[in-house]
Amino acid sequence: MNLSAKPSRRPSAKPASKSNRQLEAAGIPSSKAELLCVGVVFLVALLLYSRTLAPTVTPTDSGELIVVAHGLGVAHPPGVPVWAMLAHLASLVPLGNVAVRINFSSAIFAALACAVLTLVVAELMIAAAYLPAWKRAAQQRKKAGDSRIDRLLVFAPALGAGLLMAFSRTLWSYATITEVYTLNALLILIVFFLMLRWRRCIIADRREKGKRVTIHDSWLYAAAAVFGLALGDHHVTVGLTLPAVAVIVYRTQGLRFFTSRRLIYAALISVAAMVALTSH
């Protein structure tokens, strides 16, 4: 029994090591450095917003939204049901007054949005690493012993983008009060991250195997579900991102995707997610 169990482990180990060697040869950094950048951006942003958090109710829509979140009511159009439910959970935390609790939820959403932007830029840079020009340059740097520059080329822009967004005036102003826009930014960026990860996986398989694949569509359907949830936060802003999502799909799969069942599945998932959390 032991002899029959050993061969079953070897096939799973060899492809993984082979895949790692291929990524290193292509100059693509490991995910550990990516997660480190994400963690740094999140902690810096959250510390910044926590230190400047509004201690009570602020002008404009803050008072109305706090009442809506605390009592699970309905705000002015578009109603923001997804934000109301998440902010209601934050209002149940037994720390400080209700206004501070919901203000802090905005800080968390904003810090997460900055972290996800770091992932988005990293995905763009890593996808570029599959281009032939990048591979040739990476191989030359590897021969010269300058492989560390690959990590800098990928993660320096990602880290910089996340920190720039964290310190941006607009996001900072919304991250310290009760507002729906930080959650809106977070959900939109999650959609783009999932779509870009889907694109990167397909590009990688296409480069290595030389064929079109659909086994990575779970990323696509996850993006569709998050898109549906985002429509329950601020549908006008989220709807404006649809052309950009369509461009990503077109650049990845071409026009044939828009005539396939996969588009219908993604649309149904998006609508189902929206209805599930907005019918309360």
N, C-alpha and C positions, 0 to 999 in steps of 0.2 A: 504493500500500500504506500509506503514511503517513497519507493522508487517511482511509482506512477504519479505521485504528487509533485516531484521535482521538475519534470519536464513542463508541467502546466505553468510553472512560474517563469520559466525562461523566456517564452515568447512575449510576455508582457513587459519584461525588463529590457529586452533588446531594442524594440521600437522606441522606447522612451529615451534610452541612451543615444540611439541614432538620431532621434529628433533633436536632442540637445546639441549634438555635434553639428548638425545642419544649421541650427540657429546661431551657434557660435561662429561657424564658418561664414555665415551671411552677415555677421556683425550686429546681430540682434541681441540686446542686453537681456538679462534675466528679469523675472518679475519681482524679485526681492527689492531691487533698486527702485522699481516703479512703486511698490507699496510703501517704501520708505519715504519717497517724495510725497505721496498722497497723505501719509500720516503727519508729516511735517506741516504741510499746507493746512490740514484740518485743525491741528492743535494751535498753530499760530493764529488762524482766523477765529477760532472759538475763544481763545484767550483775549484777543483784541475786542471782540464783540461783548464778551462778558464784562470786561473792565469799563466799557462805555454804555452798558445797558441802561435803558430808561427805567427809573425806579417805580414808575406809576403810569397812569393813563396819559397819553399824549394827544395832541390835537388831531383834527380831521376824522378819519374813520376808525381810529383806535378804540374809542369807547364802545361804538356799536359792535365792532368785531369781537371785543372781549365778552360782551353780554351774549352774543350769538354763540361763541365757543363754549362759554360756561354753561349755558342752558340748552345747547344743541338746537339753536333756532335757525332761522333762514335770514341771511344778510341781503343787502340790496343786490340787484342784478349785477353779475350772473349768479349770485347765491353762494358760490364757493363751498359746496358741501364737503369736498374732500379735505379742504383746509379746516373747516369747522370741526370735523371728526378728529383730526390729528391734534388740533389745538385744544380740543376738549380733553383728550388724554393728558396733555401737558398741564391743564388746569387742575388735574387730580393729584399732581405731585405735591406732597405736603411740605413745601419749602417756599417761604415768602408769601406775599399776597398773590391773588389771582392774576393781577396785571403783570407782575414780574414773571410769573410762571409762563404766561403766554408770550410775553416779550422774549423770554429766553428760548422758546420754541423757534422763533424767527431767527435767533442767533444760530441755533443748531442747523436749521435748514440752510442758512447762508453758508456756514462753514462746510457743510456737506456738498453744497453746490460748487464751492471753490475746489474741494477735493476731487469731485467728478470732472470738473474742467481740466484738472491735471491729468486725469485718465484719458480724456478726449484728445488732448494735445499729444500725449504719449502714443495713443493709438495711431494718430496721423503720422507721427515720426517713425513708428515701428513699421507701419505699412509701407512707408517710403524705403525702408531697409530691404524690401524685397525687389526693388528696382535693380536692373543690371548694373547701372552706374554705381549705386551704393555698394553692391557686392564686390565690384572690382576694387573700389577704394578701401573697403573693409579688409579685403585680403592683403592689399599692399600695406595697410597699417599693421595688420597682424604680423606680417613678415618683418616689419621694422620695429616690432615690439611696442606699438602705440595703440593697443586694443582698447585702452581706457577711454580714448577719445570717442569711441562709439557710444558709451554711456553718457558722456557729456553732450553729444549731439542730439541724443534722444531726450534725456531727462532735464537738461538745463532749460530748454524752452518750456517743457511741461511744468517744471517747478516755478519758473518765472511767470507763466500765465496764471497759475493758481494764486500766487502771491499778489500779482497785480490786480486780479479780480477781488481778492480779499480786502485790499486797501483802496479799492475804487470808491469814489464818493457816493455813487447811487446805491450800490449794494450795502455799503456800510450804514447808510442812513436808514435803510429798511430793515437791516439786521438787528437793530437795537430797539425797535418798536413793534407793536402788533400790526402786521400787514401780511397780505397774501403773496406778495411778489417774490419773497425768498423761496417759498415752496414752489412757486411757478418756475423759477429759474432752475431749481434742483431737478424737477421732473423733466423739463425740456432737455437739460444736459444729460440726464440718464438715458433719454431716448436716443440722443446723438451718440453716446458712448456705446450703447447696445448695437446700434446700426453700424458704427465703425468697427466694432469687434466682429460683427457678422461679415463685413466687407473684408477685413483683414484675414479671417479664417479662410474665406473663399479664395482670396488672392494667393495665400500661402499654398493651399492645395492645388490650385491651378498651376503655380510655378513648379511645384515638386512632382505632381502627378500628370500634369498636362491635360486635364479634363475638367469639365464643369461639374460641380457637386452641389447637392442640396441638403447634406447631412447637418449643416450648421444653421438651419432655419429656426432652431429653438431661440437663437439670439434675435432673429427677426420678429418672431411671435412675442417674445418678451418685450421688445420695443413697442409693438402694437398694443400690448396690454397697458404698458406705462403711458403711452400716448392717450389711451382711453381714460385712464385715471387723471391725466393732466387736463383733459377737457372738462373734468369736474372741478377744476380749480379756477382757471381763467381761460375759457374756451377761445376768446378772441385772440389773445396772444399766442396760444398754442396752435391755433389753426393757421397762423401765418408761417409757422415752421414747416408746414406740409410740403411746399415746393422744394425746400432744401432736402427733406427726407426723400422725395421723389428723385432728386438729382443723384443722391447716394445710391439709390436702387438702380437707376439707369446706368451709372458708371460701373456698377458691379455686375449686373445681370443683363443689361440691355433692354430693348423694348419687349422682348419676349416675356419678361416677368409680368408686364401689365396685362397680358392676355392669358395668364396662367391661373390655376386654381389657388396658388399660393397667395395672390393678391386678395382673393375673396376670403380665404382663411384669416389673413391678417386683419382685414376690415371687420370681419365678424368678431374676432377676439377683441378688437378695439372697442367696438360698440357694446359688447357684453361687459367689458370692464367698466365702461362709463355708466351703463345702466345699473350694474350691481351696486355701485357706491353712490349713485345719485338718486336712487329711488327710495331713500329712507324718509 
